Amino acid sequence: MAAVAPSSHSSPWNIFTSLRWDPQLQNNSQSPSSSSYYMLPYHQERMLSAADDFGWEGAKQALKGSIGMANLTRALDSYVASSASAKTLHLERSLKLRVLLAQDGCLTITSVETPDVGIRNLLPTTLPARMSDDSNFSVAWLVFISPIRTVPSLHTRHKTTHRSMYDEVRECIPPAARSPVSGGTAEILLVNEEDAIMEGSITTPYFLRDGRWITPPENAGGNRGTTRRWALENGLCIEKTIAKSDLKTGEKLWLSNGVRGWGVGIIVDLRPDIEIPLP
């Protein structure tokens, strides 16, 4: 079990979450919320859990329970409405909303437009094993494995603006994989001190083992992602430790993200002289 180091970061920082605003989610029976906000209850829970672990009483009170959900929804609705009325957003497109939570409970919201994805990518009923047979789930990610180890901490368990450890790992992605001609979005998997996979730098990974999809357990030190918790609660996967040595070049896996939903990745070799396969 990976030990989780306490936070020692003394500079100002925020808890944050990124979520999707998407018109097709409104009143969708499969969605955890009846609103257009993707996985909204899980985003509330993730920020509240972080505030609790960090001892941020003001933030906890602002987000706790039904009153906290009302506060969060009101802030999101107000932001979207005011931005739309100012004609700074085009609401026929989906949005990525970034919500910063301060220690006193103050919320700050920003946004950018984000590409459209199908409802099956946002709310899959299952994770198919033969991804190549389904055009809705074509390879979208080129996945690397970190050559350095990351020490688990409260800033890996929770999503905060203190992300230097993630920046360091992402610097290990070969430049060629970051180019648009690579054909996919580059991702890299974090490895803890016990050489177990923690998480992706911006996603949750799922690996097929013995006929089941598995995702790294919380004690590996990774983030308690929103889509990850939804997948566990809906039986799409189970938790199980996955060693770095168990992963193979060319292996396909699922990746999920609180804005982009689910997509297929392929593990590519990290050596700088290797030819990167195109999806």
Backbone bond lengths (Angstrom), bond angles and torsions (degrees), N, CA, C in turn:
res aa  C-N    CA-C-N  psi(-1)  N-CA   C-N-CA  omega(-1)  CA-C   N-CA-C  phi
1 M - - - 1.469 - - 1.523 109.06 -
2 A 1.325 117.06 130.62 1.451 120.81 179.67 1.528 110.17 -77.80
3 A 1.317 115.88 130.69 1.464 119.78 177.09 1.514 109.60 -75.34
4 V 1.320 117.25 142.23 1.465 122.21 179.41 1.511 108.45 -103.23
5 A 1.336 115.70 115.00 1.455 120.34 -178.46 1.516 110.29 -74.65
6 P 1.339 117.84 145.78 1.460 120.14 177.42 1.522 110.71 -69.27
7 S 1.330 116.31 158.91 1.457 120.68 178.06 1.519 110.30 -67.95
8 S 1.346 115.25 134.59 1.452 119.78 175.53 1.527 110.73 -127.97
9 H 1.323 115.60 13.47 1.457 120.76 -176.65 1.528 109.19 -79.12
10 S 1.333 117.27 118.94 1.457 121.06 -173.42 1.521 113.96 -99.33
11 S 1.346 119.06 -13.63 1.457 121.64 179.53 1.519 110.39 -75.68
12 P 1.329 117.21 158.13 1.477 119.03 178.34 1.526 111.17 -60.56
13 W 1.307 116.12 137.35 1.452 121.78 177.90 1.521 108.27 -154.86
14 N 1.323 115.87 168.27 1.457 122.24 -179.85 1.514 110.57 -128.22
15 I 1.302 116.14 152.82 1.460 122.04 160.52 1.518 106.27 -74.55
16 F 1.330 117.33 144.64 1.467 117.43 176.00 1.513 111.06 -150.11
17 T 1.310 114.37 165.84 1.452 121.77 172.39 1.521 107.95 -147.15
18 S 1.326 115.64 152.32 1.464 121.46 176.23 1.520 107.96 -119.33
19 L 1.308 116.47 128.42 1.457 119.98 -178.43 1.518 111.28 -135.01
20 R 1.297 114.51 163.97 1.458 121.88 -175.68 1.517 110.30 -99.83
21 W 1.332 117.00 135.28 1.467 123.17 167.34 1.520 105.83 -105.64
22 D 1.327 116.72 121.41 1.465 120.70 -172.98 1.523 108.97 -145.53
23 P 1.339 118.21 118.90 1.471 120.88 -177.36 1.522 114.29 -56.41
24 Q 1.341 118.57 -30.04 1.468 120.19 -176.58 1.539 112.64 -70.63
25 L 1.336 116.80 -11.80 1.462 120.06 178.88 1.527 112.82 -83.67
26 Q 1.322 116.79 -17.44 1.453 120.58 -176.94 1.525 111.00 -58.49
27 N 1.330 115.90 121.81 1.470 123.04 178.27 1.530 113.73 61.35
28 N 1.330 117.28 21.83 1.464 120.54 175.62 1.523 109.04 -76.07
29 S 1.315 117.67 127.23 1.465 121.48 -173.55 1.531 112.54 -67.69
30 Q 1.328 118.00 -22.50 1.457 121.12 179.84 1.527 112.76 -83.63
31 S 1.327 116.09 -17.42 1.455 120.24 -174.69 1.529 111.19 -75.12
32 P 1.338 117.96 142.52 1.467 120.53 176.59 1.520 112.97 -65.18
33 S 1.311 116.88 -14.99 1.460 121.60 178.94 1.514 108.33 -131.57
34 S 1.325 117.29 149.40 1.463 120.42 177.74 1.516 111.72 -82.80
35 S 1.319 116.62 1.80 1.459 121.36 -177.17 1.528 110.67 -94.44
36 S 1.315 116.08 -178.53 1.463 122.45 177.25 1.521 112.37 -85.14
37 Y 1.328 117.91 4.10 1.459 121.70 -178.78 1.529 109.79 -92.91
38 Y 1.318 116.06 120.59 1.459 123.65 -174.54 1.531 111.20 -69.93
39 M 1.325 115.89 122.61 1.465 122.69 176.23 1.533 112.62 57.99
40 L 1.317 117.98 34.05 1.457 120.84 -172.24 1.535 113.78 -54.93
41 P 1.347 120.84 -46.23 1.472 118.78 -179.97 1.527 113.09 -59.52
42 Y 1.339 116.64 -32.65 1.456 120.54 179.99 1.531 111.10 -73.08
43 H 1.318 117.01 -31.76 1.458 119.99 175.72 1.532 110.75 -68.92
44 Q 1.325 116.00 -39.76 1.465 119.01 174.83 1.529 110.19 -60.40
45 E 1.324 116.49 -48.15 1.464 121.28 -177.67 1.526 111.69 -62.68
46 R 1.348 117.05 -39.41 1.458 119.64 -178.13 1.527 111.03 -65.14
47 M 1.342 117.35 -42.05 1.459 119.73 179.75 1.521 111.22 -71.07
48 L 1.330 116.54 -36.94 1.457 120.56 179.07 1.530 110.90 -66.41
49 S 1.335 116.81 -41.17 1.456 121.12 178.24 1.524 110.80 -62.90
50 A 1.327 116.78 -40.67 1.461 120.73 178.72 1.527 110.58 -65.34
51 A 1.335 116.20 -44.85 1.464 120.17 179.21 1.529 110.87 -59.69
52 D 1.334 116.25 -37.78 1.459 120.84 178.84 1.525 110.81 -65.31
53 D 1.343 117.43 -46.81 1.459 120.77 -178.53 1.525 112.47 -66.64
54 F 1.331 116.46 -32.15 1.454 120.29 179.72 1.535 112.60 -86.88
55 G 1.330 117.25 -5.61 1.452 120.90 179.63 1.518 113.95 71.75
56 W 1.325 116.86 32.32 1.461 122.15 -179.28 1.539 108.69 -90.70
57 E 1.311 118.00 89.19 1.458 121.91 -174.49 1.527 112.36 -64.67
58 G 1.322 117.94 -40.91 1.468 120.44 179.42 1.512 111.94 -62.42
59 A 1.318 116.09 -41.82 1.457 120.61 178.87 1.527 111.00 -67.19
60 K 1.344 116.62 -39.59 1.462 120.56 178.66 1.525 111.07 -61.20
61 Q 1.321 117.16 -45.04 1.455 120.62 -179.29 1.527 111.92 -65.41
62 A 1.323 116.62 -33.48 1.472 120.52 -178.61 1.523 112.09 -70.82
63 L 1.333 117.86 -25.93 1.466 120.79 -173.60 1.521 113.99 -115.18
64 K 1.312 118.00 -0.58 1.455 121.18 -172.62 1.528 112.89 -74.61
65 G 1.336 116.19 132.34 1.459 122.24 170.88 1.515 115.54 63.68
66 S 1.335 114.64 -157.12 1.469 120.42 -177.24 1.523 111.83 -66.00
67 I 1.316 116.46 -32.96 1.466 119.59 177.39 1.526 109.59 -67.22
68 G 1.322 116.77 -40.06 1.453 120.62 177.33 1.517 112.22 -64.27
69 M 1.342 116.92 -40.73 1.461 119.91 176.64 1.526 110.67 -63.39
70 A 1.329 116.26 -40.65 1.470 119.85 177.76 1.529 110.82 -62.92
71 N 1.339 116.49 -41.24 1.463 120.18 177.93 1.521 111.52 -61.90
72 L 1.330 116.03 -45.26 1.460 121.01 -178.92 1.522 110.96 -65.39
73 T 1.327 116.08 -46.83 1.467 119.77 -179.57 1.519 111.32 -63.05
74 R 1.320 116.61 -41.66 1.463 120.61 179.31 1.530 111.01 -62.04
75 A 1.323 116.90 -41.86 1.461 120.12 179.07 1.525 111.47 -65.27
76 L 1.335 116.71 -41.76 1.466 120.32 178.36 1.523 111.22 -65.55
77 D 1.334 115.91 -47.82 1.465 120.17 -179.84 1.519 111.21 -59.73
78 S 1.324 116.45 -43.10 1.458 120.82 -179.20 1.528 111.00 -63.45
79 Y 1.328 115.48 -41.37 1.462 119.52 179.62 1.527 110.80 -64.29
80 V 1.330 116.48 -49.63 1.457 120.41 -178.02 1.527 110.80 -61.83
81 A 1.340 116.31 -44.12 1.468 120.32 -178.83 1.525 111.80 -64.82
82 S 1.334 116.66 -44.82 1.465 119.31 -178.44 1.520 111.48 -68.46
83 S 1.312 116.91 -36.75 1.457 119.96 178.65 1.517 111.15 -68.19
84 A 1.342 115.89 -39.04 1.456 119.74 178.96 1.528 110.89 -66.80
85 S 1.320 116.45 -41.95 1.465 119.67 -178.81 1.523 111.14 -67.16
86 A 1.335 116.17 -28.47 1.465 120.04 176.64 1.526 111.74 -83.69
87 K 1.347 115.43 0.00 1.462 122.56 178.14 1.527 112.20 61.28
88 T 1.305 115.94 31.16 1.460 119.24 175.10 1.524 111.56 -93.46
89 L 1.351 117.02 -12.25 1.453 121.29 177.62 1.523 109.69 -126.65
90 H 1.319 115.16 148.11 1.460 120.79 175.68 1.530 106.69 -107.59
91 L 1.300 117.32 103.45 1.452 120.49 -168.98 1.523 114.88 -79.06
92 E 1.340 116.91 5.16 1.454 117.16 169.44 1.534 109.80 -80.64
93 R 1.324 117.19 -11.53 1.460 122.83 177.35 1.525 110.07 -102.72
94 S 1.331 115.44 153.75 1.457 119.80 176.24 1.528 110.06 -75.16
95 L 1.329 115.26 155.42 1.458 120.98 -176.07 1.522 111.56 -124.85
96 K 1.311 115.45 148.11 1.459 122.45 166.89 1.519 107.06 -101.15
97 L 1.320 116.26 116.39 1.462 122.06 179.65 1.525 108.98 -103.68
98 R 1.315 116.10 128.45 1.464 121.34 178.40 1.522 107.94 -108.60
99 V 1.325 115.91 119.02 1.459 122.08 -175.59 1.522 108.97 -110.51
100 L 1.339 116.21 116.29 1.460 122.11 175.75 1.522 109.26 -97.58
101 L 1.330 115.99 132.12 1.455 122.41 178.20 1.525 108.96 -112.85
102 A 1.336 116.90 119.54 1.460 121.92 178.47 1.525 110.21 -87.45
103 Q 1.303 116.01 167.36 1.463 121.37 -177.05 1.527 112.16 -61.60
104 D 1.342 117.18 -30.27 1.464 120.70 -179.55 1.523 112.88 -86.84
105 G 1.349 116.92 1.44 1.463 120.82 178.69 1.504 114.43 96.82
106 C 1.324 118.01 -1.90 1.458 121.17 179.83 1.529 110.05 -68.83
107 L 1.339 115.91 135.58 1.457 121.73 179.13 1.524 110.05 -107.32
108 T 1.328 116.49 135.11 1.458 122.80 174.87 1.515 107.80 -124.19
109 I 1.334 117.27 128.79 1.458 121.53 -173.91 1.524 110.04 -122.68
110 T 1.319 116.22 135.51 1.463 123.20 172.20 1.524 107.79 -132.13
111 S 1.331 116.88 169.58 1.462 118.41 -177.39 1.520 111.68 -154.83
112 V 1.329 114.30 158.99 1.463 123.37 167.85 1.525 106.45 -141.40
113 E 1.324 116.83 156.68 1.458 119.03 174.28 1.522 108.75 -71.27
114 T 1.326 116.24 150.59 1.457 121.61 -179.01 1.526 108.99 -133.87
115 P 1.328 118.36 149.43 1.468 120.79 -176.88 1.522 113.03 -59.44
116 D 1.319 115.65 148.56 1.461 121.46 175.59 1.522 109.90 -70.26
117 V 1.321 116.41 144.24 1.464 122.28 172.36 1.528 107.46 -136.37
118 G 1.334 115.82 157.05 1.449 120.36 -179.55 1.515 112.41 -72.51
119 I 1.335 115.53 157.83 1.461 120.28 -178.48 1.530 110.95 -63.01
120 R 1.338 117.79 -29.41 1.470 120.25 178.45 1.523 111.40 -66.16
121 N 1.333 116.51 -29.99 1.459 119.81 177.38 1.525 111.65 -74.55
122 L 1.319 116.74 -25.14 1.458 121.00 -179.65 1.522 112.15 -89.07
123 L 1.323 117.12 -37.57 1.460 121.43 -175.37 1.532 109.93 -134.10
124 P 1.334 117.53 65.46 1.470 119.25 -179.50 1.521 111.24 -67.76
125 T 1.317 116.16 143.05 1.460 120.29 176.85 1.525 111.08 -86.92
126 T 1.330 116.14 -16.61 1.456 122.03 176.54 1.511 107.62 -157.82
127 L 1.330 116.60 162.94 1.454 121.97 174.35 1.525 107.66 -108.99
128 P 1.336 118.10 101.19 1.464 120.31 -176.36 1.520 111.94 -60.63
129 A 1.321 116.13 145.75 1.460 120.70 178.28 1.522 111.44 -80.59
130 R 1.332 116.63 -31.87 1.467 120.25 -178.94 1.525 108.24 -102.95
131 M 1.341 115.75 79.07 1.458 120.90 -174.19 1.522 112.63 -64.06
132 S 1.330 117.46 -32.04 1.459 120.87 -175.94 1.523 112.23 -66.12
133 D 1.343 117.61 -16.43 1.458 120.92 -179.84 1.524 112.71 -81.64
134 D 1.302 117.53 -6.60 1.460 121.17 -173.22 1.524 109.44 -124.31
135 S 1.324 117.51 111.45 1.467 121.47 -176.64 1.522 111.97 -65.68
136 N 1.343 117.17 -20.32 1.460 119.61 178.26 1.529 111.42 -71.19
137 F 1.331 116.55 -16.75 1.454 120.67 -177.51 1.525 109.91 -125.85
138 S 1.337 117.30 52.28 1.454 120.88 177.16 1.527 109.45 -72.62
139 V 1.344 116.44 162.66 1.462 120.72 -177.87 1.524 110.06 -61.01
140 A 1.319 115.78 124.46 1.462 121.27 -177.78 1.520 112.83 -119.17
141 W 1.350 117.24 -14.03 1.468 120.70 -174.13 1.523 110.82 -130.00
142 L 1.329 116.63 135.93 1.455 122.82 167.33 1.527 106.30 -97.24
143 V 1.322 116.82 119.00 1.469 121.28 -168.92 1.525 110.76 -111.50
144 F 1.326 115.35 125.98 1.458 122.84 177.04 1.528 109.47 -110.07
145 I 1.319 115.69 165.61 1.462 121.55 179.02 1.522 107.45 -116.98
146 S 1.303 116.71 128.93 1.456 120.64 -175.79 1.531 111.72 -61.62
147 P 1.326 117.26 133.79 1.465 120.45 175.69 1.526 112.14 -84.78
148 I 1.339 116.57 -6.02 1.463 120.90 179.16 1.526 109.39 -114.85
149 R 1.315 115.55 158.25 1.462 120.59 -179.38 1.527 109.69 -96.64
150 T 1.299 115.41 143.63 1.459 122.29 178.29 1.525 109.15 -110.94
151 V 1.314 116.46 131.49 1.466 121.23 178.40 1.530 109.03 -82.61
152 P 1.320 118.46 119.41 1.463 120.36 177.88 1.528 111.83 -60.25
153 S 1.315 116.48 144.13 1.465 121.93 178.56 1.521 107.71 -154.65
154 L 1.311 116.90 178.82 1.462 119.75 175.11 1.526 111.13 -64.15
155 H 1.329 117.55 -21.02 1.462 120.67 179.25 1.526 112.43 -86.47
156 T 1.325 117.89 -5.23 1.465 120.24 166.88 1.526 109.91 -102.26
157 R 1.323 116.95 -31.62 1.466 120.44 176.46 1.532 110.48 -65.83
158 H 1.326 115.72 -37.63 1.462 121.21 -179.18 1.520 110.11 -118.26
159 K 1.322 115.36 160.21 1.467 120.30 -179.00 1.524 108.92 -92.66
160 T 1.337 115.82 113.37 1.457 121.35 179.19 1.521 108.90 -132.44
161 T 1.329 115.49 169.01 1.462 119.66 179.45 1.527 112.15 -78.78
162 H 1.327 117.43 -2.73 1.464 120.97 171.00 1.528 106.82 -85.14
163 R 1.342 116.24 95.74 1.456 121.02 -171.70 1.533 113.08 -126.80
164 S 1.316 117.16 26.84 1.465 119.48 -177.69 1.528 111.78 -60.92
165 M 1.332 117.14 -34.40 1.464 119.89 -179.58 1.529 111.05 -66.68
166 Y 1.332 116.93 -34.89 1.462 120.50 176.41 1.524 110.91 -72.18
167 D 1.322 116.49 -39.79 1.467 120.23 178.20 1.526 110.42 -61.07
168 E 1.327 116.76 -40.36 1.458 121.09 179.95 1.522 110.99 -62.82
169 V 1.334 116.46 -43.15 1.465 120.42 -179.89 1.531 110.64 -67.78
170 R 1.327 117.63 -41.61 1.462 120.08 -178.09 1.531 111.95 -67.43
171 E 1.317 117.19 -23.15 1.470 120.02 175.10 1.524 111.55 -65.03
172 C 1.341 117.10 -17.37 1.463 121.36 179.63 1.523 112.44 -81.19
173 I 1.316 118.65 -9.89 1.466 121.07 176.98 1.525 108.51 -69.52
174 P 1.336 119.01 125.92 1.459 120.55 179.99 1.527 111.59 -57.36
175 P 1.329 117.66 139.64 1.474 120.72 -178.44 1.522 113.45 -53.98
176 A 1.335 117.39 -35.26 1.462 119.92 -178.50 1.522 112.04 -61.59
177 A 1.341 116.73 -30.15 1.464 120.54 -178.58 1.520 111.78 -75.97
178 R 1.323 116.74 -17.11 1.463 120.16 -179.64 1.516 112.00 -87.41
179 S 1.334 116.17 -7.82 1.464 120.81 -178.44 1.519 110.36 -78.44
180 P 1.338 118.15 143.74 1.472 120.47 178.02 1.522 113.19 -58.31
181 V 1.353 117.87 -25.65 1.462 119.64 -177.78 1.515 112.14 -72.93
182 S 1.341 117.64 -10.69 1.462 120.03 178.70 1.519 111.85 -66.67
183 G 1.332 117.08 -21.16 1.458 121.08 174.90 1.508 115.29 88.34
184 G 1.305 118.96 -0.90 1.460 121.28 -179.83 1.505 110.79 -152.27
185 T 1.323 116.14 173.98 1.452 122.16 176.48 1.523 108.76 -92.52
186 A 1.328 116.62 129.97 1.462 120.03 -177.23 1.525 111.05 -78.44
187 E 1.307 115.51 136.60 1.464 123.26 175.05 1.523 108.04 -136.54
188 I 1.325 116.10 155.33 1.462 120.85 178.56 1.523 108.73 -138.49
189 L 1.322 116.07 138.30 1.458 122.26 -177.52 1.519 110.52 -91.46
190 L 1.342 116.11 132.01 1.457 121.53 177.97 1.525 109.97 -80.34
191 V 1.328 115.53 144.12 1.463 123.43 -179.15 1.527 108.35 -121.96
192 N 1.337 117.26 130.80 1.462 119.57 -179.82 1.525 111.74 -85.61
193 E 1.331 116.63 -175.13 1.458 121.38 -175.24 1.518 113.25 -68.16
194 E 1.334 116.90 -14.63 1.462 121.29 178.60 1.526 111.37 -100.07
195 D 1.344 115.79 13.77 1.465 122.67 179.76 1.526 112.70 61.00
196 A 1.324 115.53 33.34 1.463 121.37 173.98 1.523 108.25 -107.20
197 I 1.327 116.26 148.69 1.456 121.35 178.97 1.524 109.04 -70.94
198 M 1.334 116.09 129.91 1.465 121.66 178.44 1.525 111.10 -91.70
199 E 1.340 115.87 -52.20 1.464 123.40 -174.11 1.513 107.41 -179.54
200 G 1.337 116.84 -179.45 1.449 121.23 168.87 1.520 108.97 -91.61
201 S 1.334 116.40 162.76 1.463 119.50 -178.03 1.518 112.21 -66.92
202 I 1.346 116.97 -27.01 1.479 120.85 176.89 1.524 111.89 -137.84
203 T 1.333 117.44 10.52 1.458 121.15 -177.84 1.520 110.88 -141.85
204 T 1.334 115.16 169.85 1.470 122.38 166.82 1.522 107.65 -103.81
205 P 1.344 118.80 129.15 1.464 120.66 178.52 1.532 112.35 -94.71
206 Y 1.345 114.67 152.81 1.468 122.29 177.02 1.525 107.42 -134.16
207 F 1.336 116.54 130.32 1.453 122.23 -175.52 1.529 109.35 -118.87
208 L 1.324 116.94 143.07 1.462 121.15 179.31 1.520 109.63 -88.41
209 R 1.334 116.18 118.22 1.459 122.04 179.13 1.526 109.25 -139.37
210 D 1.335 115.49 124.09 1.471 121.56 177.65 1.532 111.71 54.07
211 G 1.322 115.60 40.56 1.456 120.77 175.95 1.513 115.48 79.24
212 R 1.342 117.63 3.24 1.459 121.33 179.29 1.525 109.88 -124.13
213 W 1.330 115.68 146.73 1.454 119.80 172.49 1.521 108.39 -84.66
214 I 1.322 115.98 130.03 1.456 120.63 -179.08 1.525 109.89 -121.63
215 T 1.318 115.29 151.96 1.457 121.80 176.70 1.528 107.96 -130.87
216 P 1.336 118.60 148.89 1.467 119.57 -177.84 1.526 111.98 -56.50
217 P 1.332 117.61 140.36 1.466 121.19 179.67 1.524 110.99 -71.81
218 E 1.326 116.26 162.35 1.465 120.48 -179.79 1.523 111.80 -59.10
219 N 1.338 117.09 -34.05 1.460 118.10 -176.48 1.529 113.28 -73.05
220 A 1.343 117.34 -1.84 1.460 119.78 171.53 1.527 110.82 -74.18
221 G 1.348 116.37 -17.50 1.451 120.26 174.62 1.508 116.41 104.81
222 G 1.331 117.29 0.92 1.458 120.03 -176.96 1.512 114.18 -85.58
223 N 1.311 114.64 179.01 1.453 122.99 -175.15 1.522 112.27 -71.02
224 R 1.319 116.04 144.59 1.466 121.81 175.02 1.528 108.80 -86.32
225 G 1.311 115.52 75.23 1.459 121.02 -172.53 1.518 113.54 -65.99
226 T 1.321 115.71 154.38 1.464 121.46 -178.81 1.520 111.97 -68.19
227 T 1.336 116.92 -49.31 1.461 119.86 179.43 1.526 110.84 -67.30
228 R 1.318 117.31 -31.19 1.462 121.44 177.59 1.523 110.37 -62.20
229 R 1.313 117.45 -47.42 1.462 120.51 -178.72 1.524 111.08 -67.08
230 W 1.333 116.91 -37.34 1.465 120.61 177.06 1.530 110.10 -63.54
231 A 1.340 116.72 -42.58 1.465 120.99 -179.66 1.525 111.03 -64.00
232 L 1.331 117.62 -41.94 1.465 121.03 178.50 1.522 110.97 -64.58
233 E 1.322 117.35 -44.16 1.464 121.27 -178.18 1.527 112.43 -67.75
234 N 1.330 116.63 -25.77 1.458 120.54 -178.59 1.527 113.04 -101.16
235 G 1.325 116.79 11.14 1.453 120.95 172.83 1.512 115.58 73.35
236 L 1.329 118.73 19.25 1.452 120.72 178.96 1.526 111.81 -78.20
237 C 1.328 116.22 -19.69 1.460 120.39 -177.35 1.519 109.35 -156.87
238 I 1.331 115.30 172.89 1.457 122.72 171.90 1.526 108.03 -130.53
239 E 1.332 116.65 164.88 1.455 121.29 176.72 1.523 110.33 -87.85
240 K 1.326 115.78 137.82 1.461 120.44 175.12 1.520 108.58 -164.70
241 T 1.318 116.51 141.46 1.459 121.33 178.88 1.527 110.04 -65.79
242 I 1.324 115.79 136.70 1.459 120.96 177.02 1.527 108.11 -126.50
243 A 1.322 116.31 119.42 1.467 121.40 -178.69 1.524 109.93 -79.04
244 K 1.324 115.42 146.59 1.465 120.83 176.03 1.526 110.52 -55.08
245 S 1.330 116.70 -38.84 1.466 121.34 -177.80 1.521 113.15 -67.38
246 D 1.337 117.52 -16.14 1.464 121.16 -179.57 1.527 112.73 -79.51
247 L 1.332 117.00 -14.74 1.457 120.50 -174.73 1.524 110.85 -87.84
248 K 1.328 115.39 144.17 1.456 121.19 -176.51 1.523 111.06 -125.54
249 T 1.331 114.95 145.25 1.458 119.71 173.90 1.525 109.51 -59.79
250 G 1.332 116.21 133.16 1.463 121.55 -179.46 1.511 113.99 93.42
251 E 1.333 117.68 -9.15 1.463 120.82 178.85 1.529 110.15 -67.80
252 K 1.310 116.16 135.60 1.462 120.95 175.72 1.529 109.68 -95.88
253 L 1.293 115.31 147.69 1.456 121.63 -179.10 1.518 108.99 -148.95
254 W 1.325 115.10 165.44 1.451 121.11 172.69 1.523 109.41 -94.75
255 L 1.324 115.55 147.74 1.459 122.23 173.81 1.520 107.33 -132.35
256 S 1.329 116.86 141.74 1.466 119.50 177.15 1.516 110.26 -130.33
257 N 1.323 114.26 155.61 1.461 121.88 -173.36 1.519 107.90 -151.86
258 G 1.339 116.96 143.51 1.459 121.78 -175.81 1.502 115.84 -68.94
259 V 1.326 117.39 -4.90 1.468 121.42 175.32 1.528 110.44 -114.53
260 R 1.318 117.51 -43.59 1.461 121.97 -173.04 1.521 114.09 -91.90
261 G 1.324 117.85 -11.84 1.452 119.97 -176.90 1.519 110.45 75.54
262 W 1.351 116.43 -144.51 1.459 122.54 -175.24 1.518 111.94 -100.90
263 G 1.336 115.56 144.28 1.452 122.04 175.13 1.520 109.70 -152.74
264 V 1.312 115.60 166.90 1.456 122.15 -177.70 1.527 109.44 -96.83
265 G 1.337 115.73 137.52 1.451 121.18 174.77 1.515 110.84 -121.18
266 I 1.330 115.54 161.95 1.458 121.00 174.39 1.519 107.94 -130.67
267 I 1.333 116.35 131.77 1.455 121.07 -179.46 1.522 109.60 -76.46
268 V 1.324 115.90 125.49 1.461 121.35 178.38 1.518 109.00 -116.40
269 D 1.319 116.21 156.50 1.464 120.67 -175.34 1.519 110.55 -69.60
270 L 1.321 116.34 143.14 1.455 121.40 -176.51 1.525 113.13 -86.37
271 R 1.325 118.56 -12.23 1.457 119.76 -177.72 1.530 110.38 -60.76
272 P 1.338 118.72 136.06 1.459 120.83 -173.91 1.523 114.64 -65.09
273 D 1.358 118.13 -20.31 1.463 119.73 -176.73 1.526 112.46 -95.34
274 I 1.329 116.31 2.78 1.462 119.03 -176.93 1.521 110.90 -79.95
275 E 1.321 116.94 145.23 1.459 120.82 176.10 1.517 109.06 -79.43
276 I 1.327 117.06 127.46 1.457 121.62 -177.14 1.527 109.01 -81.16
277 P 1.346 118.79 120.38 1.461 120.46 179.42 1.513 111.24 -71.94
278 L 1.316 117.03 137.95 1.454 120.86 176.63 1.516 109.21 -86.41
279 P 1.340 117.80 143.03 1.472 121.15 179.30 1.534 110.45 -61.56
